[in-house]
Protein backbone atom coordinates (compact mmCIF):
# COMPACT_ATOMS: atom_id res chain seq x y z
CA UNK A 1 0.00 0.00 0.00
CA UNK A 2 2.82 2.40 0.80
CA UNK A 3 5.96 1.31 -1.08
CA UNK A 4 9.24 2.96 -0.13
CA UNK A 5 12.28 3.65 -2.26
CA UNK A 6 14.83 0.87 -1.51
CA UNK A 7 17.72 3.33 -1.54
CA UNK A 8 16.26 5.41 1.28
CA UNK A 9 15.00 2.38 3.18
CA UNK A 10 18.37 0.64 3.15
CA UNK A 11 20.12 3.81 4.31
CA UNK A 12 17.64 4.09 7.19
CA UNK A 13 18.25 0.43 8.04
CA UNK A 14 22.03 0.96 8.01
CA UNK A 15 21.69 4.09 10.19
CA UNK A 16 19.56 2.13 12.68
CA UNK A 17 22.13 -0.69 12.82
CA UNK A 18 24.93 1.79 13.50
CA UNK A 19 23.26 3.22 16.62
CA UNK A 20 22.74 -0.20 18.22
CA UNK A 21 25.31 -1.16 20.87
CA UNK A 22 27.98 -3.68 19.87
CA UNK A 23 28.71 -5.25 16.51
CA UNK A 24 25.61 -6.32 14.56
CA UNK A 25 25.20 -10.02 13.83
CA UNK A 26 22.87 -11.18 11.06
CA UNK A 27 20.67 -14.03 12.33
CA UNK A 28 18.11 -15.75 10.11
CA UNK A 29 16.34 -19.00 9.36
CA UNK A 30 17.56 -20.10 5.99
CA UNK A 31 20.59 -17.87 6.35
CA UNK A 32 21.88 -18.47 2.82
CA UNK A 33 18.74 -17.00 1.27
CA UNK A 34 18.06 -14.11 3.67
CA UNK A 35 21.68 -13.05 4.07
CA UNK A 36 22.40 -12.85 0.35
CA UNK A 37 19.25 -10.79 -0.23
CA UNK A 38 19.96 -8.22 2.50
CA UNK A 39 23.70 -8.21 1.75
CA UNK A 40 23.08 -7.38 -1.93
CA UNK A 41 20.69 -4.56 -1.03
CA UNK A 42 23.13 -3.09 1.51
CA UNK A 43 26.07 -3.23 -0.89
CA UNK A 44 24.05 -1.91 -3.82
CA UNK A 45 22.34 0.97 -1.99
CA UNK A 46 24.77 1.90 0.80
CA UNK A 47 28.14 0.69 -0.47
CA UNK A 48 28.86 -1.64 2.45
CA UNK A 49 27.51 -4.12 4.96
CA UNK A 50 27.83 -3.76 8.74
CA UNK A 51 27.52 -7.56 8.97
CA UNK A 52 30.68 -8.33 7.04
CA UNK A 53 30.44 -11.63 5.17
CA UNK A 54 28.89 -13.85 7.82
CA UNK A 55 25.82 -14.58 9.87
CA UNK A 56 24.24 -17.21 12.09
CA UNK A 57 21.57 -19.66 10.96
CA UNK A 58 18.87 -20.09 13.64
CA UNK A 59 18.95 -23.86 13.15
CA UNK A 60 22.60 -23.83 14.25
N, CA, C and O of each residue as an XYZ file, in Angstrom:
240
protein
N       0.806     -1.198      0.000
C       0.000      0.000      0.000
C       0.854      1.270      0.000
O       0.481      2.281     -0.595
N       1.985      1.204      0.664
C       2.821      2.401      0.799
C       4.274      2.036      0.503
O       5.105      2.031      1.411
N       4.590      1.729     -0.768
C       5.958      1.306     -1.083
C       6.960      2.426     -0.838
O       6.667      3.605     -1.035
N       8.145      2.025     -0.403
C       9.239      2.959     -0.135
C      10.361      2.718     -1.132
O      10.532      1.609     -1.638
N      11.112      3.755     -1.404
C      12.283      3.646     -2.258
C      13.336      2.789     -1.550
O      13.682      3.086     -0.407
N      13.858      1.737     -2.190
C      14.825      0.873     -1.509
C      16.104      1.598     -1.114
O      16.725      1.244     -0.112
N      16.503      2.595     -1.873
C      17.717      3.328     -1.537
C      17.569      4.019     -0.180
O      18.441      3.894      0.680
N      16.500      4.725      0.004
C      16.261      5.406      1.276
C      16.026      4.436      2.412
O      16.499      4.655      3.527
N      15.298      3.364      2.139
C      15.004      2.378      3.178
C      16.266      1.675      3.663
O      16.432      1.455      4.863
N      17.142      1.326      2.750
C      18.369      0.639      3.150
C      19.302      1.579      3.903
O      20.011      1.143      4.810
N      19.314      2.848      3.547
C      20.120      3.814      4.308
C      19.573      3.980      5.719
O      20.344      4.083      6.673
N      18.254      4.008      5.860
C      17.643      4.087      7.190
C      17.974      2.839      8.005
O      18.277      2.932      9.195
N      17.919      1.693      7.376
C      18.255      0.435      8.036
C      19.705      0.447      8.511
O      19.989      0.062      9.645
N      20.623      0.886      7.650
C      22.029      0.963      8.015
C      22.241      1.957      9.162
O      23.000      1.675     10.090
N      21.581      3.105      9.106
C      21.688      4.093     10.192
C      21.205      3.502     11.509
O      21.827      3.712     12.550
N      20.099      2.762     11.470
C      19.564      2.127     12.679
C      20.551      1.107     13.235
O      20.762      1.053     14.446
N      21.157      0.298     12.370
C      22.133     -0.695     12.821
C      23.336     -0.034     13.484
O      23.879     -0.562     14.454
N      23.751      1.109     12.971
C      24.931      1.790     13.502
C      24.723      2.354     14.903
O      25.691      2.507     15.647
N      23.494      2.666     15.279
C      23.259      3.222     16.618
C      23.026      2.142     17.670
O      22.966      2.446     18.861
N      22.896      0.893     17.250
C      22.740     -0.198     18.221
C      24.077     -0.456     18.917
O      25.131     -0.280     18.305
N      24.049     -0.868     20.184
C      25.309     -1.163     20.868
C      25.944     -2.451     20.334
O      25.238     -3.390     19.964
N      27.259     -2.487     20.297
C      27.982     -3.681     19.866
C      28.014     -3.836     18.360
O      27.512     -2.996     17.613
N      28.621     -4.936     17.933
C      28.713     -5.249     16.506
C      27.463     -6.014     16.082
O      27.090     -6.984     16.740
N      26.807     -5.599     14.992
C      25.606     -6.316     14.563
C      25.940     -7.712     14.026
O      26.964     -7.917     13.375
N      25.062     -8.646     14.315
C      25.196    -10.022     13.830
C      23.909    -10.364     13.083
O      22.814    -10.221     13.626
N      24.045    -10.810     11.853
C      22.872    -11.179     11.059
C      22.452    -12.592     11.442
O      23.231    -13.536     11.312
N      21.210    -12.733     11.916
C      20.673    -14.028     12.330
C      19.394    -14.271     11.536
O      18.524    -13.402     11.472
N      19.279    -15.453     10.930
C      18.111    -15.746     10.106
C      17.867    -17.245     10.049
O      18.752    -18.046     10.351
N      16.666    -17.607      9.661
C      16.338    -18.996      9.361
C      16.372    -19.113      7.846
O      15.682    -18.383      7.134
N      17.154    -20.006      7.386
C      17.562    -20.101      5.989
C      18.519    -18.949      5.681
O      18.277    -18.121      4.803
N      19.590    -18.935      6.424
C      20.586    -17.868      6.348
C      21.066    -17.612      4.921
O      21.197    -16.458      4.515
N      21.327    -18.655      4.166
C      21.881    -18.471      2.821
C      20.971    -17.612      1.954
O      21.457    -16.786      1.182
N      19.680    -17.793      2.068
C      18.745    -16.997      1.274
C      18.630    -15.575      1.809
O      18.841    -14.614      1.069
N      18.300    -15.436      3.085
C      18.061    -14.109      3.672
C      19.314    -13.241      3.675
O      19.244    -12.046      3.391
N      20.456    -13.839      3.996
C      21.683    -13.048      4.067
C      22.068    -12.499      2.705
O      22.427    -11.327      2.595
N      22.003    -13.315      1.673
C      22.402    -12.846      0.352
C      21.476    -11.728     -0.149
O      21.926    -10.797     -0.817
N      20.204    -11.826      0.173
C      19.250    -10.792     -0.230
C      19.588     -9.466      0.449
O      19.743     -8.450     -0.229
N      19.703     -9.461      1.772
C      19.962     -8.220      2.501
C      21.372     -7.710      2.209
O      21.586     -6.501      2.120
N      22.331     -8.617      2.059
C      23.703     -8.214      1.747
C      23.751     -7.488      0.403
O      24.389     -6.441      0.293
N      23.091     -8.024     -0.614
C      23.084     -7.381     -1.931
C      22.475     -5.983     -1.843
O      23.024     -5.026     -2.388
N      21.338     -5.871     -1.154
C      20.694     -4.559     -1.034
C      21.578     -3.576     -0.283
O      21.662     -2.415     -0.683
N      22.234     -3.992      0.780
C      23.127     -3.091      1.509
C      24.294     -2.643      0.638
O      24.604     -1.453      0.581
N      24.935     -3.576     -0.034
C      26.073     -3.229     -0.894
C      25.620     -2.314     -2.035
O      26.265     -1.308     -2.329
N      24.527     -2.668     -2.659
C      24.049     -1.911     -3.817
C      23.613     -0.491     -3.447
O      23.910      0.454     -4.177
N      22.912     -0.332     -2.321
C      22.342      0.973     -1.992
C      23.125      1.775     -0.966
O      22.926      2.986     -0.862
N      24.015      1.135     -0.200
C      24.767      1.897      0.803
C      26.273      1.796      0.602
O      27.027      2.581      1.177
N      26.720      0.840     -0.207
C      28.145      0.694     -0.469
C      28.889     -0.180      0.517
O      30.108     -0.317      0.411
N      28.194     -0.775      1.473
C      28.860     -1.643      2.449
C      27.846     -2.433      3.258
O      26.636     -2.248      3.128
N      28.371     -3.318      4.097
C      27.507     -4.120      4.959
C      28.090     -4.147      6.362
O      29.236     -4.557      6.540
N      27.326     -3.719      7.364
C      27.830     -3.759      8.736
C      27.980     -5.191      9.272
O      28.574     -5.399     10.330
N      27.443     -6.165      8.547
C      27.522     -7.559      8.974
C      28.785     -8.266      8.493
O      29.067     -9.384      8.923
N      29.537     -7.636      7.617
C      30.680     -8.328      7.037
C      30.187     -9.371      6.063
O      29.257     -9.123      5.294
N      30.817    -10.558      6.092
C      30.442    -11.625      5.171
C      29.900    -12.857      5.884
O      29.986    -13.966      5.359
N      29.345    -12.669      7.076
C      28.885    -13.853      7.815
C      27.624    -13.576      8.603
O      27.222    -12.429      8.795
N      27.014    -14.651      9.051
C      25.818    -14.580      9.875
C      25.634    -15.904     10.594
O      26.461    -16.810     10.482
N      24.541    -16.004     11.333
C      24.240    -17.214     12.093
C      22.877    -17.735     11.649
O      21.897    -16.990     11.619
N      22.823    -19.021     11.306
C      21.568    -19.657     10.957
C      20.889    -20.090     12.249
O      21.530    -20.705     13.101
N      19.615    -19.785     12.410
C      18.873    -20.094     13.640
C      18.922    -21.590     13.949
O      18.967    -21.981     15.116
N      18.915    -22.417     12.923
C      18.950    -23.863     13.148
C      20.264    -24.307     13.790
O      20.334    -25.380     14.390
N      21.299    -23.485     13.664
C      22.598    -23.834     14.255
C      22.482    -23.729     15.734
O      23.453    -23.978     16.449
